[in-house]
């Protein structure tokens, strides 16, 4: 809707302002010179042959028929998939593929101007892809497959279970980045989620959640000097949830890990928690049902990333810090949550929020159980918390590590000093 209104408005402006606007028009915007570099950076990782997107966007010939659709998707910020609101809180994230306002304007003008190719000599060199597995975290040092290739029938009830694999490690190693993937051929359609936990030799959980996967997810990266421990002799448990999609599909998830060098012991160990509201009470037809969840950091903390998680009625999530002195600071909002893209927003090492001991992380979620929500499976019914895709959830997965009060103070001082010197230079 918003796009249509904008188009009408800008059309009116052109009619009203007519000649002066034309007179100001700069050099022609072309695919080769202006658009291809943007698509290379932000789109082609998925939009190329044999990848997850429905069409390839490598060449002008491939892109031209999609010019209008591209204009619409980028203007609505539904492509590339990245839904954190740029106008609230922290702005810097690792591997942020999102477009700047200027890039969106450029694409829009190009499409409106007839989506010209321009001079082929202006084309940038094709982007090179490292196709060894297409992991977001880069080539993993270790890939552990779930022990079972699980066939999900075309029709049937959801299936949950634990599948335990050997890690095969011969010594303790620290993890720098970790990612879970379903099988490339359709696995993502049936694997609703998979939560991985390391188990010690007795089969007890060792170190909390290692990594979680849900549709469209990328990977978790930990700041330099922090990581998670994988002990020799430990096993890896995949807690999987499969659901039928009308077609028989076999999936075998795998977990990829990038390690720190052998023998390296990071200063901080990263933990992953779910900050969840489980008492959901969402009336039929309700457009804006709010739920709240809290987590108290007992020690000084650095939050390294968060991933909102709801189901089809999920609408938006905001996270904020409530400091011990009751000051409240917004951290981030994902204002257009999309169940199809469960994205971890990994902060950069400099932007990762620091909090003193006793700070409470407050997670606020909104669900839309009305007919206005095109993904809503049934607006006529009340919905509550539950594991099935048609039930709802309300949580944030949060990665963080504890630090000493001295480390916290030292890092705050460094950041404040940087801020001061930046201001001083202006
Ligand atoms: C992380 C992978 C990924 C990235 C990055 C990505 N896309 Fe997509 N795109 C998809 C997938 C998967 C779909 C189909 C499902 C959906 O719409 O969510 C899609 C759908 C689309 C569609 C709609 C196609 C249709 O059938 O109507 C357009 C247009 C599009 N993308 C354009 C872009 C553009 C332009 C960019 C970069 C600015 C981009 N995408 C970046 C994965 C991606």
Boltz pocket constraint, residues with backbone or C-beta under 6 A from the ligand:
constraints:
  - pocket:
      binder: B
      contacts: [[A, 38], [A, 39], [A, 42], [A, 43], [A, 44], [A, 45], [A, 46], [A, 47], [A, 52], [A, 53], [A, 54], [A, 66], [A, 69], [A, 70], [A, 73], [A, 74], [A, 79], [A, 80], [A, 81], [A, 97], [A, 99], [A, 340]]
      max_distance: 6.0
